[in-house]
Amino acid sequence: MPATHSAAGLVEALADESPRRRILLIQADRGRDTLENELTARSHDVCRVMAYISRDVPTLNTAAEAVVSRQPIDWVMLSSPAITAAAIRLFGDRLRRWKTACNSEAAANLLAAHGVQATVTSRSPSMAAVVEAMEAWEAARESHTGGG
């Protein structure tokens, strides 16, 4: 089992298991080549297959726009660089009003490149780690403000 939920963690786990494996790597069309490159560099025979295509929506649909405009937003969870780029495109400056939680440095860096500082970035890419980072931020804020 990998020590961390990441490409590097998987590569390390496989390195400990076997000197060479044949691996079918199933990804989206936007899947990064990091894992394939690392596995190939360690002499694994990797076949990369695209399983689905991700398509960006050009704009929010009317119902989604109405909900976002009408409802107060406390947190925005950004779970990949592609989702971060879409959020920047779809929400623009509105992202500055919301607390943002990124599951990776790559997502946080993309956000920062567009002038928005991530409120929190989790230590690992799991959604449980993102929620933990959000809760820790809220708890720290509450302790500084005396509970409210």
CORBELNOR-V190218 format. One record per pair of residues at least 6 apart in sequence whose C-alpha atoms are under 6 Angstrom apart, sorted by the first residue. I is the first residue (numbers start at 1). J is the second residue. D is the distance in Angstrom with one decimal. If there is no record, write none. Layout:
# CORBELNOR-V190218
[[I;J;D] [I;J;D]]
This chain:
# CORBELNOR-V190218
[[2;9;5.1] [2;10;5.2] [2;13;5.1] [3;9;5.7] [7;35;5.3] [20;43;5.8] [20;44;4.8] [21;44;5.0] [22;45;4.7] [22;46;6.0] [23;46;4.8] [24;47;4.9] [25;47;6.0] [25;48;4.7] [26;49;5.0] [26;50;6.0] [27;50;5.1] [27;51;5.7] [28;50;5.3] [28;51;5.6] [28;52;5.0] [28;53;5.8] [29;50;5.5] [29;53;5.2] [74;98;5.9] [75;98;5.8] [75;99;4.7] [75;100;5.6] [76;100;4.8] [77;101;4.8] [78;84;5.6] [78;101;6.0] [78;102;4.8] [79;103;5.3] [80;107;5.7] [81;107;4.4] [84;107;6.0] [99;119;5.5] [100;118;5.2] [100;119;5.1] [101;119;6.0] [101;120;4.9] [101;121;5.8] [102;108;5.7] [102;121;4.7] [103;121;5.7] [103;122;5.1] [103;125;4.7] [103;130;5.8] [104;125;5.8] [108;118;5.7] [122;129;5.6] [122;130;4.9] [122;133;5.6] [142;148;5.8]]
